[in-house]
Amino acid sequence: MAKVQIKPAAITRAGYEYQDLAGIEVLIRQYRDPELYAWVLLEADDTNYRALDDVVAARKDGSYEFLQVKFTVDPDRYELDWDWLLAKTKNGTSMLEKWAKSLARVAAMGPIHSAGLKTNRIPSAEFAKCLKGTRVDLDLLQKEIRESVEGACGGAADAKAFFRAFDFLGGLPDLDGYENYLRDQLVPTDTDALGWLAFRHNVRRWAIYQNQPEPDGRILREHVVQLITKRRPQPIRQDFIVPDGYSPPNEAFDKIHSRAHCEGRQSDHDPLGNARTREEHLPQLSDAGASKGRGGRHATPLLSVGRGLEFQPHLFHPDFDLADGSALCAPS
């Protein structure tokens, strides 16, 4: 099969997609291990991180992970080499210089568990000779290159500190290969194809919009668990038949059921927790919260209906207290 070519005008877009995938790889680890991360940030806009802002993860042991992601449409032509790392931008700084300064800055925040570059660029022969695993050994650099590298890092001591902590992970799969590798970790074991697309969509939103997910843009494990599931609502099949005797929620149901939730009890009109009735009633409760200044039904992705309205309104409106009914039962 011929290799799919990326349009020249879409190269930047492809780079951001690749960066999202690197973030997803971290989020999958967060999903698998509840004790690993306190939170994860994608495209962190906190100036403290500077040039190490693509993916930032705070581990529960108090340390941090920092990841930069670089993508090229032609890894056979554009290598991971010293010329690329030392090339200066219009502002007169190289990537290596920015990373070294940023790493020294974030070290003041707390212990650094890991920091590094992920790219589909393939290490050049000269660069590969300097690697011991994923770390650069300065003693293996040619004299002229070493002098340039140390200068970019701020001096010999700063260069040693940087390369002791910074990993270079090159030769990663291309865009499609990387996505297939990650999707296979979740589909079909943890979700289905539509669930993967929903996950990708939300990761893209989290990376683009400020303070998403709410309230501060920090991705918690519960945000990921809500998306990686086979229990989310599914589109209605074309051959769906409405059961005999079924009717949609009416105004009386709305008043009784909402009041029951505000009083912290289950409605007598829904003793078995009818999922379809509750699914249709959820948008009404969400919109009611929105009318009181608590966001709309799109404030968070739709959750599994089976978890029930007792759990869902709180996720849509975090300040909604089911015990005192302050959100939906307060006088207008």
FIMI-362931 format. One line per 8 residues: for each residue x, y, z of C-alpha. Coordinates in steps of 0.5 Angstrom, whole numbers. Example, Ala and Ser with C-alpha at 12.3 -4.5 7.8 and 13.67 -1.06 7.14 Angstrom:
25:-9:16; 27:-2:14
//
This chain:
0:0:0; 3:7:-2; 4:11:4; -1:17:5; 2:24:4; 0:30:8; -2:36:5; 3:42:5
-2:46:8; -4:41:13; 3:40:16; 2:44:22; -5:41:24; -2:34:23; 4:36:28; -2:38:33
-5:32:32; 1:28:33; 2:32:40; -5:30:42; -3:23:41; 3:24:46; -2:26:51; -7:21:50
-1:16:51; 0:19:58; -8:19:59; -8:12:58; -3:11:63; -7:15:68; -13:11:66; -9:4:68
-6:6:74; -11:10:79; -5:12:84; 0:15:78; -2:22:77; -6:27:80; -7:31:74; -5:32:67
-4:38:63; -5:39:55; -2:45:52; 0:48:59; -1:55:58; 2:57:65; 8:61:64; 12:57:69
13:51:64; 16:55:58; 18:51:53; 16:44:56; 9:45:56; 6:40:51; 5:35:56; 5:36:63
4:31:69; 4:32:76; 5:25:79; 2:23:86; 9:22:89; 10:30:88; 14:29:82; 13:32:75
13:29:68; 15:34:62; 14:32:55; 16:36:48; 13:33:42; 16:34:35; 13:32:28; 16:31:21
12:29:15; 19:26:12; 23:23:18; 27:20:12; 29:27:10; 29:31:17; 33:27:22; 34:28:29
41:31:29; 45:37:32; 44:42:27; 36:41:28; 37:42:35; 42:48:35; 38:51:29; 36:58:32
30:61:31; 28:69:28; 29:70:36; 36:68:36; 34:62:41; 35:54:39; 30:49:41; 36:46:46
37:53:49; 30:54:50; 29:47:53; 35:47:58; 33:54:61; 26:51:62; 28:45:65; 32:49:70
26:53:71; 21:48:73; 26:44:77; 25:49:82; 17:47:82; 19:40:85; 23:34:83; 23:32:76
21:25:75; 22:25:67; 23:30:62; 24:29:54; 23:30:47; 18:25:43; 19:25:35; 18:21:29
25:24:27; 30:18:26; 36:20:30; 42:21:25; 48:16:25; 52:22:29; 47:23:34; 46:16:35
53:15:37; 52:20:43; 46:16:46; 46:11:52; 39:9:52; 35:15:51; 40:20:54; 46:24:51
53:22:54; 57:29:53; 63:25:53; 62:22:46; 61:29:42; 66:31:38; 69:37:41; 66:43:36
59:40:37; 60:39:45; 62:47:45; 56:49:41; 52:45:46; 55:47:52; 54:54:50; 47:53:48
45:50:55; 49:56:59; 55:53:60; 59:46:62; 55:45:68; 48:47:66; 49:42:60; 51:36:64
45:38:69; 40:38:63; 43:32:59; 43:28:66; 35:29:66; 33:30:59; 31:24:54; 31:24:47
26:19:44; 26:19:36; 24:14:31; 17:14:33; 11:11:29; 8:16:24; 1:19:25; -3:14:23
2:8:26; 2:12:33; -6:13:33; -7:5:31; -2:3:37; -6:7:42; -13:5:39; -11:-2:40
-9:-1:47; -17:1:48; -21:-2:43; -24:-7:44; -22:-8:51; -24:-2:54; -29:2:49; -31:1:42
-29:5:36; -34:10:37; -31:11:44; -24:12:41; -27:18:37; -30:21:43; -24:20:47; -20:24:41
-25:29:40; -25:31:48; -17:31:48; -17:36:42; -22:40:46; -18:40:52; -11:42:48; -15:48:45
-19:51:50; -17:54:56; -19:51:63; -22:45:59; -24:41:63; -27:45:68; -25:49:72; -18:49:71
-16:45:65; -13:40:69; -15:33:67; -16:28:73; -17:21:72; -25:21:73; -25:25:66; -21:20:63
-26:14:66; -32:18:64; -30:17:56; -26:11:56; -32:6:57; -37:2:53; -43:4:58; -44:11:54
-51:13:51; -51:10:44; -54:12:38; -62:10:37; -62:4:32; -66:5:25; -70:-1:27; -71:1:34
-78:0:36; -81:4:42; -84:-1:47; -91:-2:49; -94:2:54; -88:7:54; -89:15:54; -83:20:55
-83:24:61; -88:29:62; -89:35:67; -91:32:73; -86:27:72; -81:32:72; -83:36:78; -84:30:82
-77:27:80; -73:33:81; -76:35:88; -74:28:90; -67:29:88; -67:36:91; -69:32:97; -63:27:97
-68:21:95; -70:17:90; -77:18:86; -82:13:88; -84:14:80; -78:11:78; -76:5:83; -73:1:78
-68:6:75; -71:6:68; -65:8:64; -69:10:58; -74:15:62; -68:18:66; -64:19:59; -69:23:57
-70:27:63; -63:28:64; -62:34:59; -68:37:62; -65:37:69; -58:40:65; -62:45:62; -65:47:68
-58:48:72; -56:52:66; -62:57:67; -59:58:74; -52:60:71; -49:53:72; -47:52:64; -51:48:59
-52:40:58; -45:41:54; -41:43:60; -38:36:60; -39:30:56; -45:25:56; -44:20:62; -47:13:62
-54:13:63; -54:7:68; -50:11:73; -57:15:74; -59:22:75; -56:22:83; -49:22:80; -50:26:73
-53:33:75; -47:33:80; -42:32:74; -46:37:70; -46:42:76; -41:41:81; -44:46:86; -51:43:85
-52:40:92; -57:34:92; -58:34:100; -60:41:100; -63:42:93; -60:49:92; -59:48:84; -66:46:81
-71:47:87; -69:54:89; -74:59:88; -73:63:81
//
